[in-house]
């Protein structure tokens, strides 16, 4: 799941850098995906111009739980890397 999150993060940041509007909508009463992504440091690496609904999580919790999630083996690190295209 971390690999998919890093690809999503990279693509979203690339799109907003090109002037596109990007939004993540986490619908439903329980947002397990949003919670996981927050603990994985996803939102801290996400460009501030990207809208997150219902609201962007508090980055304090990403630091609080960093490396201490029983469901998470690693945290996201982010850099600008070119995407490889499948041939």
C-alpha positions as CSV (number, residue, x, y, z in Angstrom):
1,X,0.0,0.0,0.0
2,X,2.9,2.4,0.6
3,X,4.0,2.0,-3.0
4,X,0.5,3.0,-4.2
5,X,0.4,6.0,-1.8
6,X,3.8,7.3,-2.9
7,X,2.7,7.1,-6.6
8,X,-0.5,8.9,-5.8
9,X,1.3,11.5,-3.8
10,X,3.8,12.1,-6.6
11,X,1.1,12.3,-9.3
12,X,-1.1,14.7,-7.3
13,X,1.9,17.0,-6.6
14,X,2.9,16.9,-10.2
15,X,-0.6,17.9,-11.4
16,X,-0.9,20.8,-9.0
17,X,2.6,22.0,-10.0
18,X,1.3,22.1,-13.6
19,X,-1.7,24.3,-12.6
20,X,-4.3,21.6,-12.3
21,X,-6.8,21.5,-9.4
22,X,-6.5,18.4,-7.3
23,X,-8.7,17.3,-4.4
24,X,-8.8,14.2,-2.2
25,X,-12.3,13.3,-0.9
26,X,-12.5,10.9,2.0
27,X,-16.2,10.0,2.3
28,X,-18.0,8.0,4.9
29,X,-18.1,8.0,8.7
30,X,-14.9,6.1,9.2
31,X,-11.8,7.1,7.2
32,X,-9.4,4.3,7.8
33,X,-7.5,5.2,4.6
34,X,-7.2,8.8,5.7
35,X,-6.0,7.7,9.1
36,X,-3.4,5.3,7.6
37,X,-2.1,7.9,5.1
38,X,-1.8,10.5,7.9
39,X,0.3,8.1,10.1
40,X,2.4,7.4,7.0
41,X,3.2,11.1,6.7
42,X,1.3,11.4,3.4
43,X,-0.4,14.7,4.1
44,X,2.8,16.3,5.3
45,X,4.3,15.7,1.9
46,X,1.2,16.7,0.0
47,X,1.3,20.1,-1.6
48,X,-0.7,22.6,0.4
49,X,-2.6,23.7,-2.7
50,X,-4.3,20.3,-2.9
51,X,-7.7,20.3,-1.2
52,X,-8.4,17.5,1.2
53,X,-12.0,16.8,2.3
54,X,-13.6,16.7,4.8
55,X,-10.4,18.4,6.1
56,X,-6.6,18.0,6.1
57,X,-5.6,16.0,9.1
58,X,-3.4,17.5,11.8
59,X,0.3,16.7,11.0
60,X,0.9,16.4,14.8
61,X,-0.5,12.9,14.7
62,X,1.8,11.8,11.8
63,X,4.8,12.7,14.1
64,X,3.2,11.2,17.2
65,X,2.7,7.8,15.6
66,X,5.7,7.8,13.3
67,X,7.0,4.3,13.3
68,X,4.6,3.1,16.0
69,X,1.7,1.8,13.9
70,X,1.1,-1.9,14.1
71,X,-0.5,-1.8,10.7
72,X,2.2,0.1,9.0
73,X,5.7,-1.1,8.2
74,X,7.2,2.1,6.9
75,X,6.5,5.8,6.4
76,X,6.5,7.7,3.2
77,X,9.4,9.7,2.1
78,X,9.0,11.9,-0.9
79,X,11.3,13.3,-3.5
80,X,11.0,14.4,-7.1
81,X,11.6,11.4,-9.2
82,X,10.6,10.9,-12.8
83,X,7.9,8.3,-13.3
84,X,8.9,5.3,-15.3
85,X,6.5,4.5,-18.1
86,X,5.7,0.9,-18.9
87,X,6.8,-0.2,-22.3
